[in-house]
Amino acid sequence: MTFAWWHVLVALIPMLPSFWSIWHIWQHEFESPQSRALWLVLAVFLPVIGGIIYIVIGRGKAIARISTPSKDV
């Protein structure tokens, strides 16, 4: 059996919800730091299922996007 490029693609596709969830959690604020940490732990330690659960349930619990400081020069 030989290794092909599409094997990597097939292995990464199930991980996309987790990667997106982790990115979304870092970019948004939540009601409390504990809820943010809980969602992050869920997405990291239950990779595929945790990411899907966050997309379905947790995404609506994010309050607002974290604003980045502007660089006024």
C-alpha positions as CSV (number, residue, x, y, z in Angstrom):
1,M,0.0,0.0,0.0
2,T,1.4,3.4,-1.0
3,F,0.9,6.7,0.7
4,A,-0.9,9.3,-1.4
5,W,-1.7,13.0,-0.9
6,W,-5.4,12.4,-0.4
7,H,-4.7,10.3,2.7
8,V,-3.7,13.5,4.5
9,L,-6.8,15.2,3.2
10,V,-9.1,12.4,4.4
11,A,-7.4,12.5,7.8
12,L,-7.8,16.3,8.2
13,I,-11.4,16.7,7.1
14,P,-12.9,15.4,10.4
15,M,-10.6,17.8,12.3
16,L,-11.9,20.9,10.5
17,P,-14.8,21.5,13.0
18,S,-12.3,21.4,15.9
19,F,-9.8,23.7,14.3
20,W,-12.6,26.2,13.4
21,S,-14.1,25.9,16.9
22,I,-10.8,26.6,18.6
23,W,-10.2,29.6,16.4
24,H,-13.8,30.9,17.0
25,I,-13.4,30.5,20.8
26,W,-10.2,32.6,20.8
27,Q,-11.7,35.3,18.7
28,H,-14.9,35.8,20.7
29,E,-15.9,36.8,24.2
30,F,-18.2,34.7,26.5
31,E,-20.2,35.3,29.6
32,S,-17.4,34.2,31.8
33,P,-13.8,33.0,31.5
34,Q,-14.9,29.7,32.9
35,S,-17.4,29.1,30.0
36,R,-14.8,30.1,27.5
37,A,-12.3,27.6,29.1
38,L,-14.9,24.9,29.2
39,W,-15.7,25.2,25.5
40,L,-12.0,25.3,24.7
41,V,-11.3,22.1,26.7
42,L,-14.3,20.4,25.0
43,A,-13.0,21.3,21.5
44,V,-9.4,20.3,22.3
45,F,-9.9,17.1,24.3
46,L,-12.9,15.7,22.3
47,P,-11.5,16.6,18.9
48,V,-14.2,15.8,16.4
49,I,-17.3,15.6,18.6
50,G,-16.3,18.6,20.7
51,G,-15.9,20.8,17.7
52,I,-19.3,19.8,16.3
53,I,-21.0,20.3,19.7
54,Y,-19.5,23.8,19.9
55,I,-20.7,24.7,16.4
56,V,-24.2,23.5,17.1
57,I,-24.6,24.8,20.7
58,G,-21.7,27.0,21.8
59,R,-21.4,29.3,18.9
60,G,-24.6,31.0,19.9
61,K,-23.3,31.6,23.4
62,A,-20.4,33.7,22.2
63,I,-21.2,37.3,23.1
64,A,-19.1,39.4,20.8
65,R,-15.9,39.4,18.7
66,I,-12.8,40.5,20.6
67,S,-11.7,43.8,19.2
68,T,-8.0,44.1,18.4
69,P,-6.3,47.3,19.4
70,S,-5.8,49.7,16.5
71,K,-2.3,50.9,15.7
72,D,-2.6,54.7,15.5
73,V,0.7,56.1,14.4
